[in-house]
Amino acid sequence: MSSQQPTDEPVYDDRVYRSPMAVITGVLLLALAVWLCGDAVVRGSGSTRWTALAVALCAVPLIVAFTLRAAVFANDDRLRIRNPFRTIVLPWASVDAVRAGYSAEVLAEGRKFQLWSVPVSLRERKKANRQQFSRRGGLTGKGLQVQKPEGAAAGPQRAGADKVVDELRELAERGADRAGAQGGVTVRWAYEIIAPAAIGAVAVVVLLATR
């Protein structure tokens, strides 16, 4: 009887990246949808109740998809992107680049995948750049740069999305040669979101057309 030897280093827990503001917005929108549709079901009559239920069936999955669902999971072997309607799994060996321009995105196998849960704020980036420039000395009133003494700056300032991209790049570079990080990109559609939203939308159209 042969014993199986480990072929790679252990994989640690996933790092999870999601937008706190999106989560808060999602919770508030779900509460609003439940309140409005619930009130219509309780107080309404006839087709109004069915229309409210159909609207809820369509709206709730979409709210979840664009707020609570969006997340990025990264470990030593792979990156898993959970976007509103798809889940993309990318072993680090398949990743060509991770970048943040107007949006955070990953390039792999000639395709581009956006990171919905890592919003890019150009305002935050400009603010971070100004703070970094100010820490380095900035300009005097005559346009001359004044260099601050060495050690005066606490460290480089980075926008939130840029920090995440830096971490993902580091994981990609470090994990690309791991045995567990090999393989191709896999994409799975989120039918648990798409199906009820589509059914609800069709139901709303039918109910409104038959009134």
N, C-alpha and C positions, 0 to 999 in steps of 0.2 A: 504494500500500500504506500503510494507516494504522497508526500506532504507538499502542499502548495506553498510556495515562497512568495512573499510580497514583492511586487514589481515596481512599486513607487512609494513616495513619501505619503504620510497620512494627509487627508484633505480636511481642513478645518471648517468651522461653521461659515455659512455664507455671510458676507457683508450685504446689508440691505440698504438700498437708496430709494427713498420716496419723498414726495413733496408734502411737508406738513400742512401747507396752505391748501393743497388739493384735498387732503383728507378732511380738514375742517369744512371746506366748501361742500364736499360730498355729503357729509353728515347733515349739514344744514339743509341742503337741497332734498335729501331723502325725507327729512322731517317735514319739510314743506309739502312735498308730493303726497306723503301719507296723510297729512292733515287735510289738504284740499280734496284729494280723491276720496278719502274716508268720509269727509263731510258730505260730498256729493252722493255717495252710496247710501249714507244714513238718511239724509234729508230729501234726496231726490226721488223721482218716481219714473216708472216706465223705462224708456231707453236711456235716460240720463244716468241711471245706475250702471247700466252695461257699458256706456261710453266712458264713464269714470274708471271702471275696472280695466277697460282696454287701454286707456291712456296710462294708467299705472303700470300695466304689463309692458308697455312700450318704453315709458320714461325711466322706470327704476333700473332696468339693466343698463341703459345708456348712462345714467348718472354714475352707477357703480363703475362702468367701464372707463369713463374719462376722469374719475377722481380716486376712488378707493382701490381699484384694480391695478392701476399703473405702478410698477415697481421694477427695480433692477436688483438682481441677486448675483453676487460675484464670489467665487472661491478660488482656490489655487489651480483648479483644472478648467473651469469654464465660466462663461458669462450667460446668465439667463435674463432675457428682457421680457417683461410682461407688459405689453402695450394694450390699448383698449380692446382690440379685436384679434390680437395674435400673441403667441408666446414663442420667442425665438431663443434657441439654445446654441451658443457658439463656443466650442472648445477653443482655448486660447491659441492653439496652433493655426486655426482657420482665420483668426483676426488679423487684418492688414493694418488697421489704424483705428485709433479712438481720438475724436477731435470735438471741439466745441467752437462753432462759429456763431451763427444766429440760432442754432439749435445743437444739442449734444447728439452725436451720432457715432455709429460704429461701421467701418467698412470691412466686408468679408466676402470672399469669393465673387468679387465684382458687383456686389450689392451693397446698398446703404440701408441701415436700420436706425431709426430715430429712438432716442431714449426719452419717452414721454414724461417719465418721473423725475427727470433732471432738467428743469426749465432753465434756460439761459436768460439772465437779466443783463441787458447792455448797460443799464443805469448802474447796477451793482458793480459791473466790471469797470466802468469809468471811475466810479468812486474808489474802488480798490487801487486802480492805477494812479489816481491822484494822491492817495494816502502813501503809496509806495514811493512816488516821486518826492513827496514832502518829507518822508523819512530819510531819503537820500540827500536832502539839502534844499531842493527846490531852486527857485530863482529869486534874486533880489529885485528891488524896484528898477535897477538899471539893466536887468536881463542877464546878470551874471549868476552862474550857479555857485552856490556855497556848499561845499562838502562838509557834512557833519563828521565829528570825530568817530573813528572806528569803534564799533560796539554800541553806538547810540541807537541804531535801528534794531527793533526787536525781531524783525524777520520780514520776508516778503509777504505782501498782502495779496490775496487771491479771492476772486469771486467764488461763490459756492459751487457753481457748475464746473468751473475750471479746476477746483480742488478735487471734485469727483473724477473728472477726466484724468487728472494727474495720477490718482490712485489706481484707476483702471488700466492706464498705460503701464504703470509699474507692475501690476499683477500680470498683464499680458506678456511683458518682457520676461518676467521671472518664471512664468508657467508654460511658455510656448514649447519647451523641450521636455516637459514631463510626459511620461507614458500615458497618464490619464487625461491629458489635454489634447490628444490627437483625435482626428475625425472631422466630419463635415458639419455644416450648418443644418439644423432641423427647425422647421416652422410648423406650428400647430395653430389652426384657427380656433378661436374661442366660441364654439357653437353654443355653449351655455349662456353666452351673452347675445349672440346674433339671433338665435332661434326665437326666444321670447320677445325680443324687441321687434323682429319682423312680424311675428304673429300679432302682437299688439297693434302695430302700425296698420296692418291689413284690416284688423277688426275695427279700428277707429274709422278708416275710410268707408268700410261697408256700412257701419252704423250711421254715419253722417249722411251717406248717400241714400239710405232707405228711410230717412225720417220723413 
